[in-house]
Amino acid sequence: MRLRRDTDDVLIHRQVVEENCYQLPQRMNGAVVLDIGAHVGCFAKACADRGAGRIICCEPVEENYELLRHNVENVINADTPDCVV
């Protein structure tokens, strides 16, 4: 996963993916997840790692959106519709 230095990306990744700050269940088999404000994809990664069936990621900030697309491009069940405003 690509994260930017001098931003909160690393902190957010640690909290969401490593520490499970959202208290996601260990298994999300087949769940459909709508990630509004997906930032750079940390929550999407956490859901994919737990077996979510489909993850739809929307991020309005163009710089974050481009990194989000990169970070989820190999996650087959993740989709990043054009949500940039």
C-alpha positions as CSV (number, residue, x, y, z in Angstrom):
1,M,0.0,0.0,0.0
2,R,1.4,3.4,-1.0
3,L,1.3,6.0,1.7
4,R,2.6,9.6,1.7
5,R,5.1,11.0,4.1
6,D,4.4,14.1,6.0
7,T,0.7,13.4,6.0
8,D,-1.6,11.4,8.3
9,D,-1.6,8.4,5.9
10,V,0.7,6.3,8.1
11,L,-1.2,7.0,11.3
12,I,-4.5,6.3,9.6
13,H,-3.2,3.0,8.2
14,R,-1.9,1.9,11.6
15,Q,-5.2,2.8,13.3
16,V,-7.5,1.3,10.8
17,V,-5.6,-1.7,9.4
18,E,-3.3,-2.7,12.2
19,E,-5.2,-1.6,15.4
20,N,-8.7,-2.2,14.0
21,C,-10.0,1.1,15.5
22,Y,-13.4,0.5,13.8
23,Q,-13.7,-2.9,15.5
24,L,-14.4,-4.7,12.3
25,P,-15.4,-8.3,12.7
26,Q,-12.6,-10.8,11.8
27,R,-14.7,-12.2,9.0
28,M,-16.8,-10.1,6.6
29,N,-17.4,-13.0,4.1
30,G,-19.5,-11.7,1.2
31,A,-20.3,-8.3,2.8
32,V,-20.9,-5.3,0.5
33,V,-19.1,-2.3,1.9
34,L,-19.7,1.3,0.8
35,D,-16.7,3.4,1.8
36,I,-17.6,7.1,1.6
37,G,-14.6,9.3,2.2
38,A,-12.3,6.4,1.4
39,H,-9.2,8.6,1.7
40,V,-6.3,6.4,0.4
41,G,-8.0,3.0,0.9
42,C,-7.0,1.9,4.4
43,F,-10.6,0.9,5.4
44,A,-11.0,-0.8,2.0
45,K,-7.9,-2.8,2.7
46,A,-9.1,-3.8,6.1
47,C,-12.4,-5.0,4.7
48,A,-10.7,-6.9,1.8
49,D,-8.4,-8.6,4.3
50,R,-11.5,-9.8,6.1
51,G,-13.1,-11.2,3.0
52,A,-15.6,-8.5,2.0
53,G,-17.4,-9.5,-1.2
54,R,-17.5,-6.1,-2.8
55,I,-16.1,-2.7,-1.7
56,I,-17.2,0.5,-3.3
57,C,-14.9,3.4,-2.5
58,C,-15.7,7.0,-3.0
59,E,-13.3,9.8,-2.4
60,P,-13.9,13.5,-3.4
61,V,-10.3,14.8,-3.0
62,E,-8.5,14.3,-6.2
63,E,-5.0,13.7,-4.7
64,N,-6.4,11.1,-2.3
65,Y,-8.5,9.5,-5.1
66,E,-5.5,8.9,-7.3
67,L,-3.7,7.2,-4.5
68,L,-6.8,5.3,-3.6
69,R,-7.1,3.9,-7.1
70,H,-3.4,2.8,-7.0
71,N,-3.9,1.2,-3.6
72,V,-7.0,-0.9,-4.5
73,E,-6.1,-1.7,-8.1
74,N,-5.1,-5.3,-7.2
75,V,-8.1,-5.8,-4.9
76,I,-10.4,-7.6,-7.3
77,N,-13.6,-6.9,-5.4
78,A,-12.9,-3.1,-4.9
79,D,-14.4,-0.5,-7.2
80,T,-13.5,3.2,-7.3
81,P,-16.2,5.0,-9.3
82,D,-15.4,8.6,-10.4
83,C,-16.5,10.5,-7.3
84,V,-14.1,13.4,-7.6
85,V,-16.0,16.7,-7.5
